[in-house]
């Protein structure tokens, strides 16, 4: 999902050490290092896993995941923007908020239960903090809805969210549905950014104190 990016952002981006490292190492984006850090710290992947990557373009997270679940794993990636092919990744282009697109994701999974749902989705920024936070929260809630429907019992969910209105409520919802929830701020995440990653592990079975489905944010 796109961002509003000005001249100052571009200058910072070009000079960024992780951007330079990503180019040198053939990574799709600096975001790959965020997932790398979490993956090592939390033992997120294992060979043969089925993974869904939401908001995948330009492919940084899909690239990391594909390498870690090979050779028998399966990655289904989705984004509104086009993404160049990544070996071992089934990419679908479409709007995650479109039911027909979600149905195509399910068809691509071919009935396989999902071990891990990743969401690095972020909204187009308007520059209005309250509006941007509400949109980011809605995307996180949509990703959680998908995870609750398609993860296998004990499955895991990693989602990006920005600290602000609705953050604590979303965190409480995760804790009611998963056995453990950790807040991660990888080194590659810019210190001035309010983004964090919530890692929810061990999806509870229905009726196991799981509470209600994820609340939906009001569309703005």
C-alpha positions in Angstrom: 0.0 0.0 0.0 1.3 3.4 -0.9 2.6 6.2 1.2 2.8 10.0 0.8 6.5 10.6 0.3 8.1 14.0 0.0 11.6 15.2 -1.0 13.0 15.0 2.6 11.7 11.4 2.9 13.4 10.4 -0.3 16.7 11.9 0.7 16.6 10.1 4.0 15.6 6.8 2.2 18.5 7.0 -0.2 21.0 7.6 2.6 19.5 4.9 4.8 22.0 2.2 5.8 19.4 -0.6 5.5 18.4 0.6 2.0 22.0 0.5 0.9 22.5 -3.0 2.5 19.3 -4.3 0.8 20.5 -3.2 -2.6 24.0 -4.7 -2.0 22.5 -8.0 -0.9 19.7 -8.3 -3.5 16.9 -7.8 -1.0 13.6 -6.4 -2.3 13.3 -3.8 0.5 14.8 -2.7 3.9 11.7 -4.3 5.5 13.3 -7.7 5.0 15.7 -7.0 7.9 12.7 -6.3 10.2 11.3 -9.8 9.5 14.7 -11.4 9.6 15.3 -10.1 13.2 11.9 -11.2 14.4 12.2 -14.6 12.6 15.5 -15.3 14.4 14.5 -14.0 17.8 11.1 -15.8 17.8 11.8 -18.8 15.7 9.0 -17.8 13.4 9.7 -20.1 10.4 10.4 -23.8 9.8 10.6 -25.7 6.5 7.3 -26.8 5.0 5.2 -24.1 6.5 2.2 -22.5 4.7 2.4 -18.7 4.9 0.2 -15.9 3.7 1.9 -12.5 3.2 -0.5 -9.6 3.1 0.7 -6.3 1.7 3.6 -8.1 0.2 5.0 -5.6 -2.5 7.8 -5.1 -3.3 8.5 -8.6 -1.9 10.9 -8.1 1.0 8.9 -10.3 3.4 8.0 -12.9 0.8 11.6 -13.2 -0.1 12.6 -13.9 3.5 9.7 -16.3 4.1 10.3 -18.3 0.9 13.9 -18.9 1.8 13.0 -20.1 5.3 10.2 -22.5 4.4 11.9 -24.0 1.4 11.8 -26.5 -0.2 8.4 -27.9 0.7 6.7 -24.7 2.0 4.1 -22.6 0.3 3.8 -18.8 0.3 0.7 -16.9 -0.9 1.4 -13.2 -1.3 -1.1 -10.4 -1.9 -0.9 -6.7 -2.7 -2.7 -4.0 -4.4 0.5 -3.1 -6.3 2.3 -5.2 -8.8 5.2 -7.3 -7.5 8.0 -8.9 -9.5 8.1 -12.7 -9.2 9.8 -14.2 -6.2 10.9 -17.9 -6.4 8.6 -20.1 -4.4 5.9 -17.4 -4.0 2.3 -17.4 -5.4 1.6 -13.7 -5.9 -2.0 -12.3 -6.3 -2.6 -8.7 -7.2 -5.8 -7.2 -5.7 -7.4 -5.2 -2.9 -7.4 -7.2 0.4 -10.7 -5.4 1.2 -12.4 -7.1 -1.8 -14.2 -10.3 -1.0 -13.5 -11.7 -4.5 -9.8 -11.2 -4.0 -9.9 -12.9 -0.6 -11.7 -15.8 -2.2 -8.9 -16.1 -4.7 -6.4 -16.3 -1.9 -8.4 -19.1 -0.4 -8.5 -20.9 -3.7 -4.8 -20.6 -4.1 -4.3 -22.1 -0.7 -6.1 -25.2 -2.0 -7.6 -26.1 1.3 -4.3 -26.1 3.2 -4.5 -24.7 6.7 -2.2 -21.7 7.3 0.7 -21.9 9.7 1.5 -18.1 9.7 -0.2 -14.9 8.5 2.1 -11.9 7.9 0.8 -8.4 7.5 3.0 -5.5 6.7 0.1 -3.5 5.3 0.0 0.2 5.7 -2.5 2.8 4.3 -2.0 5.6 2.0 -1.2 8.5 4.3 -3.3 11.6 4.3 -1.2 13.5 6.8 -4.1 13.7 9.2 -2.9 11.6 12.2 -6.4 10.5 13.4 -7.4 9.4 9.9 -4.2 7.6 9.2 -4.3 5.8 12.5 -7.9 4.7 11.9 -7.0 3.4 8.4 -4.0 1.5 9.7 -6.0 -0.1 12.5 -8.7 -1.2 10.0 -6.1 -3.0 7.9 -4.7 -4.7 11.0 -8.2 -5.8 12.0 -8.9 -7.1 8.5 -5.7 -9.1 8.6 -6.7 -10.5 12.0 -10.1 -11.5 10.7 -8.3 -13.4 7.9 -5.9 -15.0 10.4 -8.7 -16.2 12.7 -10.5 -17.8 9.8 -7.6 -19.5 8.1 -4.9 -20.2 10.7 -4.6 -23.8 12.0 -4.9 -24.2 15.7 -1.6 -23.0 17.3 -0.9 -20.9 14.2 0.8 -17.6 14.4 0.1 -14.0 13.3 2.6 -11.1 12.8 1.1 -7.7 12.0 2.3 -4.1 11.8 0.5 -1.5 13.7 1.1 2.1 14.7 0.9 3.1 18.4 -2.1 5.4 18.9 -5.8 5.3 19.2 -7.2 1.8 19.2 -3.8 0.1 19.8 -4.4 -1.1 23.3 -7.8 -2.5 22.4 -6.4 -4.4 19.4 -3.6 -5.7 21.7 -6.2 -7.0 24.2 -8.1 -8.7 21.4 -5.0 -10.5 20.3 -4.3 -11.6 23.8 -7.8 -13.1 24.0 -7.3 -15.1 20.9 -3.7 -16.3 21.1 -1.7 -17.9 23.8 1.0 -15.3 23.8 1.5 -11.8 22.3 4.8 -9.9 22.0 5.5 -6.3 20.9 8.6 -6.1 18.6 10.4 -3.0 17.4 13.2 -4.3 15.1 16.4 -2.3 14.7 15.6 -1.7 11.0 12.4 0.1 12.1 13.1 3.8 12.1 13.3 5.1 15.7 11.1 8.1 15.0 8.3 5.9 13.6 5.5 4.8 15.8 5.3 1.4 14.0 5.7 -1.8 16.0 5.1 -5.4 15.1 2.7 -7.5 17.2 3.5 -11.2 17.2 0.7 -13.4 18.3 1.6 -17.1 18.8 -0.6 -20.1 19.4 -4.1 -19.5 18.1 -6.6 -20.8 20.6 -9.2 -23.3 19.6 -12.8 -22.1 19.4 -14.3 -22.1 22.9 -10.9 -22.1 24.6 -11.4 -18.7 26.2 -11.0 -17.1 22.8 -13.5 -14.4 23.1 -15.2 -12.7 20.2 -14.1 -12.0 16.7 -11.8 -9.0 16.1 -13.7 -5.6 16.2 -14.0 -3.8 13.0 -12.8 -0.2 12.7 -15.1 2.4 11.3 -14.3 3.2 7.7 -13.0 6.7 7.1 
